[in-house]
Amino acid sequence: MIYTRVSDPTQIENNSLETQELSCKKAAESQGYSVVKIFREEGVSAKFIHTRPKIRELLDFCARKSNRISAVFVYKFDRFSRNMEEGLAAISFLAKYDVSVLSVMEKTDESAMGKAMRNIMMTLGQLDNELKGERVRENMQAAFRKGLWPFKVPVGYKRKYNTKEQNKGIPPLPHPDLAPIITKMFQDAATGIYGKSQLPK
């Protein structure tokens, strides 16, 4: 079986998924495996298992002994998971059904050193994710300090222009219909009289 993933939706249109799939097919065939199913995760982060429908399908599929799956091929371990804790938990879950996760580009095995190398690969994937997150936050904070708006539009506001390019850095405007409603909700909440369920009414 094969699992491929890209986190950026723009990569779906290029060769990233196809390259992963082709490499996994060649590796599986060279090792004597038959590919019975391919799971493609398109434009989804590898940080959490519960936000990835295809990998949840894969785990369910492997858990059915009637499917007789013995290996899942991935291009690299960071395609499988960029969260070491969740990635290892998924690998441990699959191991209960005698299913191995094999990386095409990173040669590991079930020896102590092989497992350690797999863990290192997953740790590096998580580290890269977290460093990117820090850089994004720093860049957004720097832009905000310059008077630019790098965030999503809050509920009750709208973009000034129709295109993303025109709106770049421009603070959103109060929505003529929603802003008064949101304002009243905050005012009611400030009184301490109303609960969360009562505020929208």
N, C-alpha and C positions, 0 to 999 in steps of 0.2 A: 504494500500500500504506500501511497505517496501523499505528503502534505506540503503544500506551497503557500507562501504568504507574502504580501506586500503591505506596508503600513500607509503608504501615500497613494491616494486614489489615482493620481496622475500616472503612476507606474503601471496601472492595469493595462493601459493602452500600448505600452512599449513591450520589450522582450523579457522583462524581469521574470514574470511568472512562467513564460514559455521556457526560458533558460533554466530555471530551477527544475521544471518538470522534465525536460530533456535529460539533464544531468542525472536526476534521480532514476529515470527509466534505464539509462545506460548502466548505472551502478547496480541497480536491482538485477538486471538481466545478466550482468557479468558475474554476479554472485549466486546465480541460479534461482532467483526469486521470480515469481509471476506477479505482475501488477494487476490486482483485481479491482482497485478503486483509487481515485484521485480526489483529494479534498483541496479546493482552492479558496484561500481566505483573501478576499480582495479589499484593500484599503482599510485594514484593521490593525490596530496596535497589538503587540504581543505581550503587553504588560500584565493583563489579567485573562484567565481562562474563561470566566463567566461572560466576558464581553465579546467572545469569539465563537459564533455559532458553529462554524465548520469544525473547529477542533473539538467542540463538545459532541458533535455528530461522530467524529472520528473515534473518540473515547467510547461512546456507546456502541459503535460498530465493532470495535475490537473486543468489547466485553461480551459480545455474543459468541460463544464458543462454536456455534454452528458455522460462523464465517471463516474459522480456521486461519486467522491472521497470525503471522509469526514475526513480522517486522514492519516498521514504519520508516520510510526513507525521507529525509529532509535534506535540503541543500546545505544548510549550516544550522547549528543548534540555535542561533539567534532567530531563525525563521520559526522554530518550534516554540521558543519562549525567551523573553527578555526580562524575566523575573525568576531568579534562581530558585526561590522557595517553591513557587507554583510549578515551574518546569520540572523540578525533581519530584514533586508530588505526582505530576502527571506520568512521569517515567516510572515511578514506583507503582502507580495504579496499573499501568500497562504490563509491568513485569509480573503482576499477579496472574495475568492471563497468558504468560509466556510470550509476550510481545516486546521486541527490542526496538529502540529508537536509534537509527543509524544515520550519521551525518556523512554526506558525500565528500565534503571538503575538509572535514576534521576526523582523522582516523583514530577511533578509540575502541576499546574493548571492555570486557567485564573484569579485567584485572584491577588491582588496587590503583596502579598508575593510570590505566585507561579511564577509570571512573573519576580520578582526580583531574585528568585533562578535560573531561566532559564538564565537570563542575567549574573549572577555570573558564572554559568557553562561555558558559552561561553567565558566570560572574562578569566577564568582560562585556557581554551583551547588555546586562543590567546597568553596569557602570556607564556605558555609552549612552544609554537611554536617560539616565539621571543627569549626566553632564549636559546633554542637549536641553533637558528641562531647565537646568540652572541658567544656561545661556539665554534661552527664550525669556525666562522671567527677568533676567538682568536687562535684556534689550527692551522689553516692554516697560520696565520701570524707568529706564533712561529716556525712552520716548515720551513717557507721561510727564517726566520732570521738565521736558522741553515744551510742554503744552500740547502734545499730540495725544490722540486717543487710539491706543493699540488693542483695545478690548472688544469683546462682543457687545452688541447693543442690549442694554438691560430692558426688561419688560417695562412697558410704559413709554419707551422712546422709539425713535425711528431714524433712519439715515437721511441726511439732507438731500443727497443726490441718488440717482438710480444705479450708477455703476460703482464697482468696488474701487476703481482707480480714482474717480472723482472724490470719493468719500475718504480716501487714505489720510489718516491723521486728524480728520475733522470730528470734533465731539458730536454725538447724536443729539437730536432735538426732541423735546417732549412730544409724544404722540397726542394729537388733539382729542382723540376719543378715550384712550387708555390712561393717559397721565393723570387726569382728575380722579379716576377710580383708584389708581395706585396711591396717590397722595392721601386720599381719604382713608385707605386701609392702614397706612402708616400712622396717620393721626389717631385713628381708633385704637390701633395697637399700643400707642404711647400712653393711652389712658389707663391701661392695665385692666380694663373692664371686660374686654372681649377675648375669647380664645381663638386659636388658629382656625377652627372650623366655622366660627361665626364671622370672621373678617370678610370673606368673599361675598357675604350675603348683603 
